[in-house]
Amino acid sequence: MLKLIFLLAIVMATGTVLVLLVMSRRNRHRRRLSRARREGDYAERQSQWRKYLSIDQSGPERRNTDQGDGK
């Protein structure tokens, strides 16, 4: 009877370890995917921002307050 309880405890402990390893691996994989998605979003926003800045600074704008024409 004692051997049966001991074997049952070993089986339960092994099962618990396997479940924890699978859960840990899935969480790690999920975090990695999430990080890659965030980095991709960041790179896209950075690219759009650089494009906006390059268009915005393509040429100086003339304003009504500029007095370069000598009036």
Protein Blocks (a to p, Z undefined) as FASTA:
>chain_A
ZZmmmmmmmmmmmmmmmmmmmmmmmmmmmmmmmmmmmmmmmmmmmmmmmmmmmmmmmpcc
ddfklckloZZ
